[in-house]
């Protein structure tokens, strides 16, 4: 089978039912994996395994605090809440859903540059795959 990598240019980034795709420039759902290794005194006595996998939704978000409905304001005003997140790299394609804990992004930026915030939303449990819309 030949892979068909996608180019994200019309993505859905829905947080608590609102699509903020126009405000995010990057979304990456990342596993954090703790690999353990035990080694005995023989070359063949090696046991490897993994602990609990924890996930985060990492996003880069353009800051717009003038708009009361912006993603940056939502993250600030709802910090600590658990909400559903849906990410579809192509709006008409398959995606991923997860329940995330809202954390606020950074505020501020550099002179003469677009202000952008990086935020990492912890996932409760694991993400699940979504079929493409019918």
Secondary structure, 3 states (H helix, E strand, C coil): CCCCCCCCCECEEEECCEECCCCEEEEEEEEECCEEEEECCCCCCEEEEECCCEEEEEEEEECCCCCCCCHHHHHHHCCCCEEEEEEECECCCCEEEEEEECCCCCCCCCCCCCCEEEEEEEEEEEEEEECCCC
